[in-house]
Amino acid sequence: MIPAAQRATPRLAWLDPAVYGAYAEIAKPRIIVLLLITTVAAMLMAARGLPPAELIFWTLMGGALSSASSGAFNCWYDRDIDPLMKRTATRPLPTGRLQPWQALAFAAVSGTLAYVILGVFVNPLAMALAMFGQFYYCVIYTIWLKRSTPMNIVIGGGAGAVPPLVGWAAVTHQVGAPALGLFAVIFLWTPPHFWSLALNVEIDYAKAGVPMLPNVAGERYTRIQIFGYTVVLVLATLLFYPLHILGAVFFGAAAVLGGYFLILALRILLLPLRPTYAQMFRYSLIYLALICVAMVVDRVV
């Protein structure tokens, strides 16, 4: 007789159409979109206009597959703690819609395809940077930092900041100052972005034994850190103008976008309410997208 647990979560075949959505889910498509936005922004800035369509296609295809591989690896590695958190308990591995070997195989195949595409159709530097970004996320963040230190997001933010370097390298075969500037923006943006989310799910992280800042240092300290990082982020973007990295168009946009970001960070500091945390998290996504647009417009104009 087949045990009840096995009947509830049957082993699914690799090519079963019922699991296609599960593969897409472990690829974390929302993160892919965000990373590709920063990649395109860097490409447009590097070309001061529109690069060749085929170069954009292959760069984004390679970047998407690399990100999908990282997401799948993260789901495979975290399969022991994901069932303990409400936010991740419905992922394909905890629910049995995919088996661990399927997630790991998906990560291996998509990662291999990513580097073949970037190496053959883009250039070796773009491929090497993408490989470094994936190593950073999978090994340095997922395996090492995430479960060992409340500074996991601060240090691990470098992984999500690599795509602009890939995009710039794809066009110029080198890494330029504007790309490094966008790297810095994403690096500084990650803590207030993620901690505003973590404030809403701190109990989940505590259950899973993940030392995120809110459940280790407390809500008040986290709110102070969010405000501090937001101040540094906004000041850093404004410095791009006097440092001649970007021009007056970007400076004006950064001042407006950053000003509202600071207002939200101040609200979090003074009004510790969950709706305020959610508003900060949502705006942080809009902020990053619009900062990328401002960079592109300034560079092209």
C-alpha positions in Angstrom: 0.0 0.0 0.0 1.3 3.5 -0.9 1.8 5.7 2.2 -0.6 8.6 2.6 2.2 11.2 2.4 3.3 9.8 -1.0 -0.2 9.8 -2.3 -0.5 13.5 -1.3 2.7 14.5 -3.0 3.3 12.2 -6.0 6.6 12.2 -7.8 6.1 14.2 -11.0 7.9 13.6 -14.3 10.2 16.2 -15.7 8.0 16.7 -18.8 4.6 16.6 -17.2 2.8 19.8 -18.3 1.3 20.1 -14.8 4.7 21.1 -13.4 5.6 23.8 -16.0 4.1 26.5 -13.7 6.1 25.0 -10.8 9.3 25.4 -12.7 8.4 29.0 -13.5 7.7 29.6 -9.9 11.1 28.4 -8.6 12.7 30.6 -11.2 11.3 33.6 -9.3 10.0 35.6 -12.3 9.4 38.9 -10.4 13.0 39.0 -9.4 14.0 38.2 -13.0 12.0 41.2 -14.3 13.6 43.6 -11.8 17.1 42.4 -12.6 16.5 42.7 -16.3 15.2 46.3 -15.9 18.6 47.2 -14.4 20.4 45.3 -17.1 18.6 47.1 -19.9 19.1 50.4 -18.2 22.9 49.8 -18.2 22.9 48.7 -21.8 21.0 51.9 -23.0 23.3 54.1 -21.0 26.4 52.4 -22.4 25.2 52.7 -26.0 23.7 56.2 -25.4 20.7 54.9 -27.2 19.5 51.6 -28.4 22.0 48.8 -28.8 21.6 46.2 -31.6 18.4 44.2 -31.0 20.1 40.9 -31.1 22.6 42.0 -28.5 19.7 43.0 -26.2 17.9 39.7 -26.8 20.9 37.5 -26.0 22.0 39.5 -23.0 18.5 39.4 -21.5 18.1 35.8 -22.3 21.3 34.9 -20.7 20.6 37.1 -17.7 17.1 35.6 -17.3 18.4 32.1 -17.4 21.2 32.9 -14.9 18.7 34.5 -12.5 16.3 31.5 -12.9 19.1 29.2 -12.1 19.9 31.1 -8.9 16.3 31.2 -7.9 15.9 27.4 -8.4 19.1 26.8 -6.4 17.8 29.0 -3.6 14.5 27.0 -3.5 16.4 23.7 -3.5 18.8 24.8 -0.7 16.1 26.3 1.5 13.7 23.4 1.1 14.2 22.6 4.8 13.1 26.0 6.1 10.6 27.1 3.5 7.8 25.0 5.0 8.2 26.8 8.3 7.4 30.3 6.8 4.0 31.4 5.6 5.5 33.4 2.8 7.3 30.4 1.3 5.3 27.4 2.5 3.4 27.2 -0.8 6.5 27.0 -3.0 6.7 23.9 -5.2 9.2 22.0 -3.1 7.4 22.3 0.3 4.1 21.4 -1.4 5.5 18.4 -3.3 4.7 19.9 -6.8 8.4 19.4 -7.5 11.0 17.1 -6.1 14.4 18.4 -5.0 16.2 16.7 -7.8 14.0 18.4 -10.3 14.7 21.9 -8.9 18.5 21.2 -8.8 18.4 19.8 -12.4 16.5 22.9 -13.5 19.1 25.1 -11.9 22.0 23.2 -13.6 20.4 23.3 -17.0 19.3 26.9 -17.0 22.7 28.0 -15.6 24.6 26.1 -18.2 22.4 27.6 -21.0 22.9 31.1 -19.6 26.7 30.9 -19.8 26.7 29.3 -23.2 24.5 32.1 -24.5 26.5 34.9 -22.8 29.8 33.5 -23.8 28.9 32.8 -27.4 26.5 35.5 -28.4 27.5 38.4 -26.0 31.1 38.4 -24.7 33.4 36.6 -22.2 33.3 39.6 -19.7 29.5 39.6 -19.6 29.5 35.9 -19.0 32.2 36.1 -16.2 30.3 38.8 -14.4 27.0 36.9 -14.6 28.8 33.8 -13.2 30.2 35.9 -10.4 26.8 37.3 -9.6 25.3 33.8 -9.5 28.1 32.5 -7.3 27.6 35.5 -5.0 23.9 34.8 -4.6 24.0 31.0 -4.4 27.1 30.5 -2.3 28.0 33.7 -0.5 24.4 34.7 0.3 22.2 31.6 0.3 24.6 29.1 1.7 26.8 31.3 4.0 25.3 34.6 4.9 21.5 34.0 5.1 21.6 31.7 8.0 24.7 33.0 9.8 24.4 36.8 10.2 21.7 39.5 10.4 23.8 41.5 8.0 23.0 38.9 5.3 20.9 41.3 3.2 23.5 44.1 3.5 26.4 42.0 2.3 24.3 39.8 0.0 22.9 42.8 -1.8 26.0 42.8 -4.0 24.5 39.8 -5.9 21.5 41.8 -7.1 23.6 44.7 -8.1 25.7 42.7 -10.6 23.2 42.8 -13.6 24.0 46.4 -14.5 27.6 45.5 -14.8 26.6 42.6 -17.1 24.6 45.0 -19.3 27.3 47.6 -19.6 30.0 44.9 -20.4 27.7 43.5 -23.0 27.8 46.7 -25.0 31.3 48.1 -24.2 33.4 45.0 -23.3 34.3 46.8 -20.1 32.8 48.3 -16.9 32.2 52.0 -16.8 31.4 54.6 -14.1 27.7 54.8 -14.7 27.3 51.1 -14.4 29.3 51.2 -11.1 27.0 54.0 -10.0 23.9 51.8 -10.7 25.6 49.0 -8.8 26.0 51.3 -5.8 22.4 52.4 -6.0 21.1 48.8 -6.0 23.5 47.8 -3.2 22.3 50.6 -1.0 18.7 50.2 -2.0 18.5 46.5 -1.0 18.5 46.9 2.8 15.6 49.4 3.1 13.7 47.5 0.4 14.1 44.0 2.0 13.9 45.1 5.6 10.6 46.8 5.0 9.3 43.4 3.9 11.0 41.6 6.7 9.3 43.8 9.3 6.0 42.3 8.1 7.2 38.7 8.3 9.7 38.7 11.2 7.9 36.0 13.0 8.3 33.7 10.0 12.0 34.2 10.0 12.3 33.6 13.7 10.4 30.2 13.3 12.8 29.2 10.5 15.9 30.3 12.5 17.0 32.8 9.9 18.7 35.8 11.6 17.0 38.6 9.7 17.6 42.0 11.4 14.0 42.5 12.8 13.9 39.2 14.7 17.5 39.5 15.9 17.9 43.2 16.8 14.3 44.2 17.1 11.8 46.3 15.2 12.9 49.6 16.5 16.6 49.1 15.5 15.5 47.9 12.1 13.5 51.0 11.5 16.5 53.1 12.4 18.6 51.2 10.0 16.0 51.6 7.2 16.1 55.3 7.7 19.9 55.5 7.8 20.4 53.4 4.7 17.7 55.5 2.8 19.5 58.7 3.7 22.8 57.3 2.4 21.1 56.0 -0.7 19.6 59.3 -1.6 22.8 61.2 -0.9 24.7 58.8 -3.0 22.4 59.3 -6.0 22.7 63.1 -5.6 26.5 62.9 -5.6 26.4 61.5 -9.2 25.9 65.0 -10.5 28.9 66.8 -8.8 31.1 63.7 -9.5 30.1 64.0 -13.2 28.8 60.5 -13.4 25.4 61.7 -14.5 23.9 65.1 -15.3 21.3 67.6 -14.2 18.3 65.6 -15.5 19.2 62.7 -13.3 19.9 65.0 -10.3 16.4 66.5 -10.5 14.8 63.1 -10.8 16.9 61.6 -8.0 16.0 64.6 -5.7 12.2 64.1 -6.3 12.2 60.3 -6.1 14.7 60.2 -3.2 12.7 62.9 -1.3 9.6 60.8 -1.2 11.7 57.7 -0.3 13.0 59.7 2.7 9.5 60.7 3.7 8.4 57.1 3.8 11.5 56.1 5.7 10.8 58.8 8.2 7.2 57.5 8.5 8.5 54.1 9.3 10.8 55.5 11.9 8.1 57.5 13.6 5.0 55.4 12.8 5.7 51.7 13.3 2.6 50.4 11.5 2.4 47.4 9.1 0.6 49.4 6.4 3.6 51.8 6.4 6.0 49.0 6.0 4.0 47.7 3.0 3.9 51.1 1.5 7.7 51.5 1.8 8.2 48.1 0.2 6.0 48.8 -2.8 7.5 52.3 -3.4 11.0 50.9 -3.2 10.2 48.8 -6.3 8.8 51.9 -8.1 11.8 53.9 -7.0 14.4 51.6 -8.5 12.6 51.3 -11.8 12.2 55.1 -12.1 15.8 55.7 -11.0 16.9 53.5 -13.9 14.7 55.4 -16.3 16.1 58.7 -15.1 19.7 57.4 -15.6 18.9 56.3 -19.2 17.2 59.6 -20.1 20.0 61.6 -18.6 22.6 59.6 -20.4 20.9 59.6 -23.8 19.8 63.2 -23.7 
